[in-house]
Amino acid sequence: MLVVNRFRAADALAGDRIRADLEEAHALLAACPGYLEGRLGRSLDDPDLWVLSTRWESVGAYRRALSSYDVKAGAVPVLSRAIDEPSAYELVGPDTVLNTALPRVT
């Protein structure tokens, strides 16, 4: 499972703060069972746009990570500032059977 969270910094100073906040959130997530890998990045075309992408063994592992005390206290306040858009993706390959669940209607 892949999770992609994008963040908008208001200016260069906010960019420095969001980088530090995202590095801390990433470290907390990385300590959780089921975490596989993650990366922090900044857009080349729009330096105020940041991304935190993480890969997990399963949806359940990611949800359990979000429920842990350390992540709730230290990472969720940062993650809650993400741009409001879908963030959870299933990984696909040539032999992957896609999830047939229907998307949420808002």
N, C-alpha and C positions, 0 to 999 in steps of 0.2 A: 504494500500500500504506500502511496506517495501523498505527502501533504505539502501544499504550496501556499504559504501565507505571504501576501504582499503588503508593504507598508509605505506610506507617503510621509516624508519629512518636510516640514514647512520651509526650512532653509538649511544652510551649511551647518550652523550650530546645532540645530535639531538633528541633522544627519549624524553628527558625532555622538549625540546622546542615544539615538536609536540604534546605532551600531553597538554601543556598549550594552544597551538593554537586550538586544537580540543575541549578542554573544553569551550573556548570562542565561537567557531563556534557553538557548541551544544547549548549553552545558547541563542545565537541569533536565531537559528532555533526554539528552544523550545518556544520562545516568539511569534511565528507566529500562526495565526488562522489555525486550521486544524491539528496541531501537536498533536500527541497522547502520544508518549513516545520515549525514546532514550537511548542508552547506548554507552559508550566508553570502548574499551577493548584492551588488548595486548595479542599477541599469547604466549601460554605457551611453544611452541616448537621453536619459533623464536622471541626473544624479540624485534627485530627491526621492526616487523610487527604489525601495529595498525589497529583498525577498529572503525568506527563510524556508528552505525546502528540507524535508526530512523523509526518510524511508523507514517503514515499520514492517515487522513480520506479518501483522494482521490489523484489521480495524480494531479488534478487541484490545490489542496491545497498546494502540494509540489512545483509545478511550480510557484504558486503565491508567496510562501515564498522565492524562489530563486530570484524573481523579486523585492522584497522589498529593499528599499535603505539600511537599516541597514545590511541585509544579503549580499547584493552586496558589500558593503564597508568592512565588517568585517569577513564574513565567506567564500565567494566565492574565495578569494585569497588562503585560506587554502584548500578548497574543490578541487580547480583546481590542487592541488599536489597529488590527489588520483591516485592510480594505474589505468591505462587505461583499464577498463573492464566494462561489464554491471553492473549497480548498482541498477536499479529499478526492483522490484519484486511484483507480485500480490500475495496476501495471498490466500491460498487454504485450503479447508476443504472438508468434505465428501459431502456437498451439493453445492459446488462451481462449477459454470459453468465457464470454463477457457476462457480467452480472445482468440479470434480466429484471432487476427491481425497477419500479417506476420512479422517476424523479419527484421530489416534493413539489407541490403546487403552492405558490405563495400569493 
